[in-house]
Amino acid sequence: MRPGPQTRALWEMFSDLMDLDDAHRYVADMLADMDVRYDLGDNTGSSAPCART
């Protein structure tokens, strides 16, 4: 990143966003790859993965 008024303004805005719990959690989840969700379908039947009989 090159220094300048636009970079500083972006840094300040991002810094303010990190003070919000939801924004902080969202960014932390993205960095930890926790933002990926997979549709596992209906897991109520006995054919669900890891289902014990």
mmCIF file of the N, C-alpha and C atoms, coordinates in Angstrom:
data_MODEL
# 
_entry.id   MODEL 
# 
loop_
_atom_site.group_PDB 
_atom_site.id 
_atom_site.type_symbol 
_atom_site.label_atom_id 
_atom_site.label_alt_id 
_atom_site.label_comp_id 
_atom_site.label_asym_id 
_atom_site.label_entity_id 
_atom_site.label_seq_id 
_atom_site.pdbx_PDB_ins_code 
_atom_site.Cartn_x 
_atom_site.Cartn_y 
_atom_site.Cartn_z 
_atom_site.occupancy 
_atom_site.B_iso_or_equiv 
_atom_site.pdbx_formal_charge 
_atom_site.auth_seq_id 
_atom_site.auth_comp_id 
_atom_site.auth_asym_id 
_atom_site.auth_atom_id 
_atom_site.pdbx_PDB_model_num 
ATOM 1   N N  . MET A 1 1  ? 0.841   -1.186  0.000  1.00 0.00 ? 1  MET A N  1 
ATOM 2   C CA . MET A 1 1  ? 0.000   0.000   0.000  1.00 0.00 ? 1  MET A CA 1 
ATOM 3   C C  . MET A 1 1  ? 0.878   1.238   0.000  1.00 0.00 ? 1  MET A C  1 
ATOM 4   N N  . ARG A 1 2  ? 0.505   2.137   -0.825 1.00 0.00 ? 2  ARG A N  1 
ATOM 5   C CA . ARG A 1 2  ? 1.292   3.368   -0.847 1.00 0.00 ? 2  ARG A CA 1 
ATOM 6   C C  . ARG A 1 2  ? 0.671   4.387   0.100  1.00 0.00 ? 2  ARG A C  1 
ATOM 7   N N  . PRO A 1 3  ? 1.486   5.103   0.818  1.00 0.00 ? 3  PRO A N  1 
ATOM 8   C CA . PRO A 1 3  ? 0.965   6.099   1.762  1.00 0.00 ? 3  PRO A CA 1 
ATOM 9   C C  . PRO A 1 3  ? 0.286   7.252   1.027  1.00 0.00 ? 3  PRO A C  1 
ATOM 10  N N  . GLY A 1 4  ? -0.720  7.794   1.648  1.00 0.00 ? 4  GLY A N  1 
ATOM 11  C CA . GLY A 1 4  ? -1.432  8.926   1.071  1.00 0.00 ? 4  GLY A CA 1 
ATOM 12  C C  . GLY A 1 4  ? -2.731  9.144   1.816  1.00 0.00 ? 4  GLY A C  1 
ATOM 13  N N  . PRO A 1 5  ? -3.424  10.211  1.487  1.00 0.00 ? 5  PRO A N  1 
ATOM 14  C CA . PRO A 1 5  ? -4.666  10.523  2.204  1.00 0.00 ? 5  PRO A CA 1 
ATOM 15  C C  . PRO A 1 5  ? -5.762  9.474   1.986  1.00 0.00 ? 5  PRO A C  1 
ATOM 16  N N  . GLN A 1 6  ? -5.848  8.891   0.787  1.00 0.00 ? 6  GLN A N  1 
ATOM 17  C CA . GLN A 1 6  ? -6.856  7.868   0.545  1.00 0.00 ? 6  GLN A CA 1 
ATOM 18  C C  . GLN A 1 6  ? -6.556  6.610   1.355  1.00 0.00 ? 6  GLN A C  1 
ATOM 19  N N  . THR A 1 7  ? -5.293  6.227   1.414  1.00 0.00 ? 7  THR A N  1 
ATOM 20  C CA . THR A 1 7  ? -4.902  5.043   2.187  1.00 0.00 ? 7  THR A CA 1 
ATOM 21  C C  . THR A 1 7  ? -5.183  5.264   3.656  1.00 0.00 ? 7  THR A C  1 
ATOM 22  N N  . ARG A 1 8  ? -4.857  6.425   4.151  1.00 0.00 ? 8  ARG A N  1 
ATOM 23  C CA . ARG A 1 8  ? -5.103  6.752   5.561  1.00 0.00 ? 8  ARG A CA 1 
ATOM 24  C C  . ARG A 1 8  ? -6.601  6.732   5.871  1.00 0.00 ? 8  ARG A C  1 
ATOM 25  N N  . ALA A 1 9  ? -7.419  7.279   4.966  1.00 0.00 ? 9  ALA A N  1 
ATOM 26  C CA . ALA A 1 9  ? -8.868  7.299   5.172  1.00 0.00 ? 9  ALA A CA 1 
ATOM 27  C C  . ALA A 1 9  ? -9.420  5.864   5.196  1.00 0.00 ? 9  ALA A C  1 
ATOM 28  N N  . LEU A 1 10 ? -8.941  5.016   4.293  1.00 0.00 ? 10 LEU A N  1 
ATOM 29  C CA . LEU A 1 10 ? -9.385  3.619   4.273  1.00 0.00 ? 10 LEU A CA 1 
ATOM 30  C C  . LEU A 1 10 ? -8.972  2.906   5.548  1.00 0.00 ? 10 LEU A C  1 
ATOM 31  N N  . TRP A 1 11 ? -7.751  3.136   6.005  1.00 0.00 ? 11 TRP A N  1 
ATOM 32  C CA . TRP A 1 11 ? -7.261  2.514   7.234  1.00 0.00 ? 11 TRP A CA 1 
ATOM 33  C C  . TRP A 1 11 ? -8.119  2.945   8.430  1.00 0.00 ? 11 TRP A C  1 
ATOM 34  N N  . GLU A 1 12 ? -8.450  4.227   8.507  1.00 0.00 ? 12 GLU A N  1 
ATOM 35  C CA . GLU A 1 12 ? -9.268  4.727   9.616  1.00 0.00 ? 12 GLU A CA 1 
ATOM 36  C C  . GLU A 1 12 ? -10.677 4.134   9.584  1.00 0.00 ? 12 GLU A C  1 
ATOM 37  N N  . MET A 1 13 ? -11.260 4.020   8.389  1.00 0.00 ? 13 MET A N  1 
ATOM 38  C CA . MET A 1 13 ? -12.594 3.440   8.282  1.00 0.00 ? 13 MET A CA 1 
ATOM 39  C C  . MET A 1 13 ? -12.562 1.968   8.703  1.00 0.00 ? 13 MET A C  1 
ATOM 40  N N  . PHE A 1 14 ? -11.582 1.225   8.234  1.00 0.00 ? 14 PHE A N  1 
ATOM 41  C CA . PHE A 1 14 ? -11.467 -0.182  8.590  1.00 0.00 ? 14 PHE A CA 1 
ATOM 42  C C  . PHE A 1 14 ? -11.234 -0.337  10.088 1.00 0.00 ? 14 PHE A C  1 
ATOM 43  N N  . SER A 1 15 ? -10.428 0.535   10.656 1.00 0.00 ? 15 SER A N  1 
ATOM 44  C CA . SER A 1 15 ? -10.168 0.505   12.089 1.00 0.00 ? 15 SER A CA 1 
ATOM 45  C C  . SER A 1 15 ? -11.457 0.742   12.879 1.00 0.00 ? 15 SER A C  1 
ATOM 46  N N  . ASP A 1 16 ? -12.282 1.680   12.425 1.00 0.00 ? 16 ASP A N  1 
ATOM 47  C CA . ASP A 1 16 ? -13.569 1.937   13.085 1.00 0.00 ? 16 ASP A CA 1 
ATOM 48  C C  . ASP A 1 16 ? -14.487 0.723   12.972 1.00 0.00 ? 16 ASP A C  1 
ATOM 49  N N  . LEU A 1 17 ? -14.486 0.072   11.817 1.00 0.00 ? 17 LEU A N  1 
ATOM 50  C CA . LEU A 1 17 ? -15.320 -1.119  11.642 1.00 0.00 ? 17 LEU A CA 1 
ATOM 51  C C  . LEU A 1 17 ? -14.903 -2.238  12.593 1.00 0.00 ? 17 LEU A C  1 
ATOM 52  N N  . MET A 1 18 ? -13.622 -2.359  12.867 1.00 0.00 ? 18 MET A N  1 
ATOM 53  C CA . MET A 1 18 ? -13.145 -3.426  13.744 1.00 0.00 ? 18 MET A CA 1 
ATOM 54  C C  . MET A 1 18 ? -13.575 -3.223  15.187 1.00 0.00 ? 18 MET A C  1 
ATOM 55  N N  . ASP A 1 19 ? -14.079 -2.039  15.508 1.00 0.00 ? 19 ASP A N  1 
ATOM 56  C CA . ASP A 1 19 ? -14.630 -1.798  16.843 1.00 0.00 ? 19 ASP A CA 1 
ATOM 57  C C  . ASP A 1 19 ? -16.027 -2.400  16.994 1.00 0.00 ? 19 ASP A C  1 
ATOM 58  N N  . LEU A 1 20 ? -16.658 -2.766  15.874 1.00 0.00 ? 20 LEU A N  1 
ATOM 59  C CA . LEU A 1 20 ? -17.981 -3.384  15.899 1.00 0.00 ? 20 LEU A CA 1 
ATOM 60  C C  . LEU A 1 20 ? -17.820 -4.896  15.996 1.00 0.00 ? 20 LEU A C  1 
ATOM 61  N N  . ASP A 1 21 ? -18.498 -5.506  16.957 1.00 0.00 ? 21 ASP A N  1 
ATOM 62  C CA . ASP A 1 21 ? -18.361 -6.949  17.183 1.00 0.00 ? 21 ASP A CA 1 
ATOM 63  C C  . ASP A 1 21 ? -18.675 -7.785  15.947 1.00 0.00 ? 21 ASP A C  1 
ATOM 64  N N  . ASP A 1 22 ? -19.774 -7.458  15.255 1.00 0.00 ? 22 ASP A N  1 
ATOM 65  C CA . ASP A 1 22 ? -20.159 -8.247  14.084 1.00 0.00 ? 22 ASP A CA 1 
ATOM 66  C C  . ASP A 1 22 ? -19.130 -8.146  12.967 1.00 0.00 ? 22 ASP A C  1 
ATOM 67  N N  . ALA A 1 23 ? -18.628 -6.945  12.721 1.00 0.00 ? 23 ALA A N  1 
ATOM 68  C CA . ALA A 1 23 ? -17.619 -6.764  11.670 1.00 0.00 ? 23 ALA A CA 1 
ATOM 69  C C  . ALA A 1 23 ? -16.319 -7.471  12.060 1.00 0.00 ? 23 ALA A C  1 
ATOM 70  N N  . HIS A 1 24 ? -15.937 -7.365  13.315 1.00 0.00 ? 24 HIS A N  1 
ATOM 71  C CA . HIS A 1 24 ? -14.720 -8.018  13.795 1.00 0.00 ? 24 HIS A CA 1 
ATOM 72  C C  . HIS A 1 24 ? -14.826 -9.533  13.651 1.00 0.00 ? 24 HIS A C  1 
ATOM 73  N N  . ARG A 1 25 ? -15.967 -10.093 14.037 1.00 0.00 ? 25 ARG A N  1 
ATOM 74  C CA . ARG A 1 25 ? -16.189 -11.542 13.924 1.00 0.00 ? 25 ARG A CA 1 
ATOM 75  C C  . ARG A 1 25 ? -16.181 -11.978 12.461 1.00 0.00 ? 25 ARG A C  1 
ATOM 76  N N  . TYR A 1 26 ? -16.806 -11.186 11.582 1.00 0.00 ? 26 TYR A N  1 
ATOM 77  C CA . TYR A 1 26 ? -16.860 -11.506 10.157 1.00 0.00 ? 26 TYR A CA 1 
ATOM 78  C C  . TYR A 1 26 ? -15.449 -11.569 9.554  1.00 0.00 ? 26 TYR A C  1 
ATOM 79  N N  . VAL A 1 27 ? -14.636 -10.582 9.833  1.00 0.00 ? 27 VAL A N  1 
ATOM 80  C CA . VAL A 1 27 ? -13.268 -10.556 9.293  1.00 0.00 ? 27 VAL A CA 1 
ATOM 81  C C  . VAL A 1 27 ? -12.438 -11.678 9.904  1.00 0.00 ? 27 VAL A C  1 
ATOM 82  N N  . ALA A 1 28 ? -12.573 -11.909 11.197 1.00 0.00 ? 28 ALA A N  1 
ATOM 83  C CA . ALA A 1 28 ? -11.827 -12.992 11.843 1.00 0.00 ? 28 ALA A CA 1 
ATOM 84  C C  . ALA A 1 28 ? -12.219 -14.345 11.262 1.00 0.00 ? 28 ALA A C  1 
ATOM 85  N N  . ASP A 1 29 ? -13.520 -14.554 11.010 1.00 0.00 ? 29 ASP A N  1 
ATOM 86  C CA . ASP A 1 29 ? -13.974 -15.804 10.409 1.00 0.00 ? 29 ASP A CA 1 
ATOM 87  C C  . ASP A 1 29 ? -13.432 -15.970 8.996  1.00 0.00 ? 29 ASP A C  1 
ATOM 88  N N  . MET A 1 30 ? -13.387 -14.889 8.230  1.00 0.00 ? 30 MET A N  1 
ATOM 89  C CA . MET A 1 30 ? -12.827 -14.970 6.879  1.00 0.00 ? 30 MET A CA 1 
ATOM 90  C C  . MET A 1 30 ? -11.353 -15.353 6.927  1.00 0.00 ? 30 MET A C  1 
ATOM 91  N N  . LEU A 1 31 ? -10.616 -14.753 7.823  1.00 0.00 ? 31 LEU A N  1 
ATOM 92  C CA . LEU A 1 31 ? -9.180  -15.045 7.922  1.00 0.00 ? 31 LEU A CA 1 
ATOM 93  C C  . LEU A 1 31 ? -8.924  -16.472 8.392  1.00 0.00 ? 31 LEU A C  1 
ATOM 94  N N  . ALA A 1 32 ? -9.839  -17.018 9.180  1.00 0.00 ? 32 ALA A N  1 
ATOM 95  C CA . ALA A 1 32 ? -9.678  -18.383 9.697  1.00 0.00 ? 32 ALA A CA 1 
ATOM 96  C C  . ALA A 1 32 ? -10.407 -19.412 8.827  1.00 0.00 ? 32 ALA A C  1 
ATOM 97  N N  . ASP A 1 33 ? -10.915 -18.986 7.663  1.00 0.00 ? 33 ASP A N  1 
ATOM 98  C CA . ASP A 1 33 ? -11.686 -19.859 6.769  1.00 0.00 ? 33 ASP A CA 1 
ATOM 99  C C  . ASP A 1 33 ? -12.923 -20.430 7.439  1.00 0.00 ? 33 ASP A C  1 
ATOM 100 N N  . MET A 1 34 ? -13.476 -19.709 8.400  1.00 0.00 ? 34 MET A N  1 
ATOM 101 C CA . MET A 1 34 ? -14.681 -20.155 9.082  1.00 0.00 ? 34 MET A CA 1 
ATOM 102 C C  . MET A 1 34 ? -15.932 -19.591 8.418  1.00 0.00 ? 34 MET A C  1 
ATOM 103 N N  . ASP A 1 35 ? -15.764 -18.808 7.337  1.00 0.00 ? 35 ASP A N  1 
ATOM 104 C CA . ASP A 1 35 ? -16.909 -18.209 6.667  1.00 0.00 ? 35 ASP A CA 1 
ATOM 105 C C  . ASP A 1 35 ? -17.499 -19.123 5.599  1.00 0.00 ? 35 ASP A C  1 
ATOM 106 N N  . VAL A 1 36 ? -16.889 -20.281 5.364  1.00 0.00 ? 36 VAL A N  1 
ATOM 107 C CA . VAL A 1 36 ? -17.366 -21.215 4.345  1.00 0.00 ? 36 VAL A CA 1 
ATOM 108 C C  . VAL A 1 36 ? -18.430 -22.110 4.959  1.00 0.00 ? 36 VAL A C  1 
ATOM 109 N N  . ARG A 1 37 ? -19.572 -22.180 4.309  1.00 0.00 ? 37 ARG A N  1 
ATOM 110 C CA . ARG A 1 37 ? -20.665 -23.026 4.771  1.00 0.00 ? 37 ARG A CA 1 
ATOM 111 C C  . ARG A 1 37 ? -21.025 -23.987 3.651  1.00 0.00 ? 37 ARG A C  1 
ATOM 112 N N  . TYR A 1 38 ? -21.218 -25.237 3.989  1.00 0.00 ? 38 TYR A N  1 
ATOM 113 C CA . TYR A 1 38 ? -21.588 -26.249 3.011  1.00 0.00 ? 38 TYR A CA 1 
ATOM 114 C C  . TYR A 1 38 ? -23.007 -26.728 3.295  1.00 0.00 ? 38 TYR A C  1 
ATOM 115 N N  . ASP A 1 39 ? -23.794 -26.897 2.239  1.00 0.00 ? 39 ASP A N  1 
ATOM 116 C CA . ASP A 1 39 ? -25.124 -27.432 2.379  1.00 0.00 ? 39 ASP A CA 1 
ATOM 117 C C  . ASP A 1 39 ? -25.004 -28.944 2.520  1.00 0.00 ? 39 ASP A C  1 
ATOM 118 N N  . LEU A 1 40 ? -25.299 -29.456 3.688  1.00 0.00 ? 40 LEU A N  1 
ATOM 119 C CA . LEU A 1 40 ? -25.193 -30.883 3.953  1.00 0.00 ? 40 LEU A CA 1 
ATOM 120 C C  . LEU A 1 40 ? -26.509 -31.611 3.729  1.00 0.00 ? 40 LEU A C  1 
ATOM 121 N N  . GLY A 1 41 ? -27.521 -30.868 3.321  1.00 0.00 ? 41 GLY A N  1 
ATOM 122 C CA . GLY A 1 41 ? -28.812 -31.488 3.065  1.00 0.00 ? 41 GLY A CA 1 
ATOM 123 C C  . GLY A 1 41 ? -29.532 -31.824 4.354  1.00 0.00 ? 41 GLY A C  1 
ATOM 124 N N  . ASP A 1 42 ? -30.464 -32.737 4.247  1.00 0.00 ? 42 ASP A N  1 
ATOM 125 C CA . ASP A 1 42 ? -31.269 -33.149 5.392  1.00 0.00 ? 42 ASP A CA 1 
ATOM 126 C C  . ASP A 1 42 ? -30.524 -34.233 6.164  1.00 0.00 ? 42 ASP A C  1 
ATOM 127 N N  . ASN A 1 43 ? -30.120 -33.942 7.371  1.00 0.00 ? 43 ASN A N  1 
ATOM 128 C CA . ASN A 1 43 ? -29.367 -34.890 8.188  1.00 0.00 ? 43 ASN A CA 1 
ATOM 129 C C  . ASN A 1 43 ? -30.238 -35.605 9.217  1.00 0.00 ? 43 ASN A C  1 
ATOM 130 N N  . THR A 1 44 ? -31.546 -35.668 8.992  1.00 0.00 ? 44 THR A N  1 
ATOM 131 C CA . THR A 1 44 ? -32.421 -36.280 9.987  1.00 0.00 ? 44 THR A CA 1 
ATOM 132 C C  . THR A 1 44 ? -32.573 -37.788 9.785  1.00 0.00 ? 44 THR A C  1 
ATOM 133 N N  . GLY A 1 45 ? -32.229 -38.310 8.623  1.00 0.00 ? 45 GLY A N  1 
ATOM 134 C CA . GLY A 1 45 ? -32.389 -39.736 8.350  1.00 0.00 ? 45 GLY A CA 1 
ATOM 135 C C  . GLY A 1 45 ? -31.161 -40.524 8.803  1.00 0.00 ? 45 GLY A C  1 
ATOM 136 N N  . SER A 1 46 ? -31.290 -41.851 8.804  1.00 0.00 ? 46 SER A N  1 
ATOM 137 C CA . SER A 1 46 ? -30.192 -42.705 9.236  1.00 0.00 ? 46 SER A CA 1 
ATOM 138 C C  . SER A 1 46 ? -29.081 -42.790 8.214  1.00 0.00 ? 46 SER A C  1 
ATOM 139 N N  . SER A 1 47 ? -29.301 -42.278 6.999  1.00 0.00 ? 47 SER A N  1 
ATOM 140 C CA . SER A 1 47 ? -28.264 -42.309 5.971  1.00 0.00 ? 47 SER A CA 1 
ATOM 141 C C  . SER A 1 47 ? -27.334 -41.113 6.047  1.00 0.00 ? 47 SER A C  1 
ATOM 142 N N  . ALA A 1 48 ? -27.506 -40.263 7.052  1.00 0.00 ? 48 ALA A N  1 
ATOM 143 C CA . ALA A 1 48 ? -26.656 -39.092 7.203  1.00 0.00 ? 48 ALA A CA 1 
ATOM 144 C C  . ALA A 1 48 ? -25.243 -39.511 7.550  1.00 0.00 ? 48 ALA A C  1 
ATOM 145 N N  . PRO A 1 49 ? -24.251 -38.776 7.063  1.00 0.00 ? 49 PRO A N  1 
ATOM 146 C CA . PRO A 1 49 ? -22.876 -39.087 7.418  1.00 0.00 ? 49 PRO A CA 1 
ATOM 147 C C  . PRO A 1 49 ? -22.684 -39.098 8.932  1.00 0.00 ? 49 PRO A C  1 
ATOM 148 N N  . CYS A 1 50 ? -21.934 -39.996 9.416  1.00 0.00 ? 50 CYS A N  1 
ATOM 149 C CA . CYS A 1 50 ? -21.610 -40.137 10.837 1.00 0.00 ? 50 CYS A CA 1 
ATOM 150 C C  . CYS A 1 50 ? -22.811 -40.576 11.665 1.00 0.00 ? 50 CYS A C  1 
ATOM 151 N N  . ALA A 1 51 ? -23.898 -41.006 11.028 1.00 0.00 ? 51 ALA A N  1 
ATOM 152 C CA . ALA A 1 51 ? -25.048 -41.478 11.800 1.00 0.00 ? 51 ALA A CA 1 
ATOM 153 C C  . ALA A 1 51 ? -24.730 -42.849 12.385 1.00 0.00 ? 51 ALA A C  1 
ATOM 154 N N  . ARG A 1 52 ? -25.085 -43.040 13.619 1.00 0.00 ? 52 ARG A N  1 
ATOM 155 C CA . ARG A 1 52 ? -24.849 -44.332 14.291 1.00 0.00 ? 52 ARG A CA 1 
ATOM 156 C C  . ARG A 1 52 ? -26.137 -45.089 14.377 1.00 0.00 ? 52 ARG A C  1 
ATOM 157 N N  . THR A 1 53 ? -26.058 -46.389 14.174 1.00 0.00 ? 53 THR A N  1 
ATOM 158 C CA . THR A 1 53 ? -27.259 -47.199 14.249 1.00 0.00 ? 53 THR A CA 1 
ATOM 159 C C  . THR A 1 53 ? -27.227 -48.064 15.481 1.00 0.00 ? 53 THR A C  1 
# 
